Amino acid sequence: MKPLINGAGFYHIESETRNSMRTDLIIDYGSQQFIVELKLWKGEQKHEKAHEQLIEYLNSKNKTEGYLLTFDFRKRRAKKPSAKWVRKGKKKFLDCLCV
């Protein structure tokens, strides 16, 4: 992360929110703040729960936009890499599946 931020910001790993939850990664870059949730692929049901978890983090930081990066390291993958914007209520996030 340091080479990407390159002195223009900083990042927090496992940062605690107001309600004692822990976000995976928060990046402060210039005047912007990016909320990032990192997950391993464990099926559709767990993936939907990751959506809910990210929305809770966004609510706790009073943000409307975030990022969900899901990694699938299984040898037999059922899905292909993808990235799409998901909107749930007033929140939106980039949902990326990395294989």
C-alpha positions as CSV (number, residue, x, y, z in Angstrom):
1,M,0.0,0.0,0.0
2,K,2.8,2.4,0.8
3,P,4.0,2.7,-2.8
4,L,0.5,3.4,-4.0
5,I,-0.3,6.0,-1.4
6,N,3.2,7.5,-1.9
7,G,3.1,10.1,0.9
8,A,-0.3,11.5,-0.1
9,G,-2.2,9.6,2.6
10,F,-2.2,6.6,5.0
11,Y,-4.0,3.4,5.7
12,H,-5.4,1.6,8.7
13,I,-5.6,-2.2,8.9
14,E,-8.2,-3.8,11.2
15,S,-9.5,-0.3,12.2
16,E,-12.1,-0.2,15.0
17,T,-15.4,1.5,14.2
18,R,-17.6,3.4,16.7
19,N,-19.6,0.3,17.5
20,S,-16.5,-1.8,18.2
21,M,-16.6,-3.6,14.8
22,R,-13.3,-3.9,12.9
23,T,-13.0,-2.9,9.2
24,D,-10.3,-4.7,7.2
25,L,-8.8,-1.7,5.5
26,I,-9.4,2.1,5.5
27,I,-7.4,4.2,3.1
28,D,-7.2,8.0,3.6
29,Y,-5.9,9.6,0.4
30,G,-6.0,13.3,0.1
31,S,-9.4,14.4,1.3
32,Q,-11.0,11.0,0.5
33,Q,-11.5,8.0,2.6
34,F,-12.0,4.5,1.1
35,I,-13.6,1.6,3.1
36,V,-12.4,-1.8,1.9
37,E,-13.6,-5.2,3.1
38,L,-11.5,-8.3,2.2
39,K,-13.0,-11.8,2.1
40,L,-12.2,-15.3,1.0
41,W,-14.9,-17.0,-1.2
42,K,-17.0,-19.3,0.9
43,G,-20.2,-19.5,-1.1
44,E,-23.1,-17.2,-2.1
45,Q,-24.6,-17.0,1.3
46,K,-21.4,-15.9,3.0
47,H,-20.9,-13.4,0.1
48,E,-24.3,-11.8,0.8
49,K,-23.3,-11.5,4.5
50,A,-20.1,-9.7,3.4
51,H,-22.4,-7.2,1.6
52,E,-24.3,-6.6,4.9
53,Q,-21.1,-6.3,6.8
54,L,-19.6,-3.7,4.4
55,I,-22.9,-1.7,4.6
56,E,-22.6,-1.7,8.4
57,Y,-19.1,-0.4,8.2
58,L,-20.2,2.3,5.7
59,N,-22.9,3.3,8.1
60,S,-20.5,3.5,11.0
61,K,-18.2,5.8,9.0
62,N,-21.1,7.8,7.5
63,K,-20.0,6.9,4.0
64,T,-22.1,5.9,0.9
65,E,-19.5,4.1,-1.1
66,G,-17.1,1.2,-0.4
67,Y,-15.2,-1.7,-1.9
68,L,-15.5,-5.5,-1.4
69,L,-12.6,-7.6,-2.6
70,T,-13.3,-11.4,-2.5
71,F,-10.5,-13.8,-3.3
72,D,-11.2,-17.3,-4.6
73,F,-8.1,-19.5,-4.2
74,R,-9.8,-22.8,-4.8
75,K,-8.3,-25.0,-7.6
76,R,-11.8,-25.6,-9.1
77,R,-13.5,-22.3,-9.3
78,A,-17.1,-22.0,-10.4
79,K,-16.9,-18.3,-11.1
80,K,-14.7,-16.0,-13.2
81,P,-13.1,-12.8,-12.2
82,S,-15.6,-10.0,-12.1
83,A,-16.1,-6.4,-10.9
84,K,-19.5,-4.7,-10.7
85,W,-21.1,-1.8,-8.8
86,V,-23.8,-3.0,-6.4
87,R,-26.4,-0.6,-5.0
88,K,-28.3,-1.5,-1.8
89,G,-30.5,1.4,-0.6
90,K,-28.4,4.5,-0.4
91,K,-25.1,2.6,-0.3
92,K,-23.1,1.4,-3.3
93,F,-19.9,-0.6,-3.5
94,L,-17.6,-2.2,-6.0
95,D,-17.9,-5.9,-5.6
96,C,-14.8,-7.6,-7.1
97,L,-14.2,-11.3,-7.3
98,C,-10.5,-12.0,-7.7
99,V,-9.4,-15.5,-8.8
